[in-house]
Amino acid sequence: FMRGEWDVIYFPWNSAAIGYRGLYDLDTPVVVSCRGSQVNIRPHMPGQDDYLVGLRETLQKASAMHCVSADIQREAQKYGLDPKKSVVINPAVDPDFFCPNLSPTKRSSLQITTTGSLIWGKGYEYLLMAFQILIHEEIDAELHIIGRSTMDEAVRFTIHDLGLDGKVHLHGRLTPDQILQRLQQSDIFVLSSLSEGLSNAVLEAMSCGLPVVTTDCGGMAEAVTDGVEGFLVPIRDPHSLAEALVKLAEDPALRKRMGTASRERVLRDFQLKEQINDFNALFRQVIDHP
């Protein structure tokens, strides 16, 4: 890097910008992406004094900052981000790949899917408690969890402890094709996160025409309008989460209507080709006006 000639240096994560902050001295425009866990989780964890110093320094020195949501943009301002040099470019998906199943097969039980690393920030214990309420309401449903990480054992114990064996299926990590297949076999997508920038997983599900139940955390309200593409519920509230799931479970017409609205929202606001154009414009701006 030190010997090369670059038009712009781009760091997709704040931690990468901090780790390679020496590249700021090349007099080359630097663009950094601010994402959920890097801005609204890590600064609050113990032992992150050096990270906080680096975060403030790199936010100040960057030529421009990309934020994945308006919520993250506001959060980053607490650490010195100048809003005048920041731009919100939301995550995006390819709707030609993540598309609805045009020939759905009739299923005997309601299929609910979630995607995300098995970490505390995804709020799986609250989702499992909500799903237990759903089962106690005598709704025939299955919950499919895609992803794995440090809390695999805790999630498995909670499933067993809540008497949900055989109703909750852990799929581990899947390929994009396998995720698409799972989404196309689903009736509802749910996100129980405690913190998000703006969830790619939710956008993928919406692009597949699924209604969404998500916690109102981070920038999720920027993608899901309560009562339109799905429902927004408070974080750490399994009863509200269960109530929204029950509404969708008992009303196939509502699921269809919200699923159609989800697909339309992605086509209108979250297409990959538009995100590419926005990033090209951002890079061109810092090159032309360093």
Secondary structure, DSSP 8 states (H G I E B T S, - for coil): -TTS--S-EEESSHHHHHHTGGGGGGS--EEEEE-HHHHHTGGGSTT-HHHHHHHHHHHHH-SEEEESSHHHHHHHHTTT--GGGEEE----B-TTTS---SS----SSEEEEEES-SSGGG-HHHHHHHHHHHHHTT--EEEEEEB-STTHHHHHHHHHHTT-TTTEEEEES--HHHHHHHHHT-SEEEE--S--SS-HHHHHHHHTT--EEEE--TTGGGT--BTTTEEEE-TT-HHHHHHHHHHHHT-HHHHHHHHHHHHHHHHHH-BHHHHHHHHHHHHHHHHH--
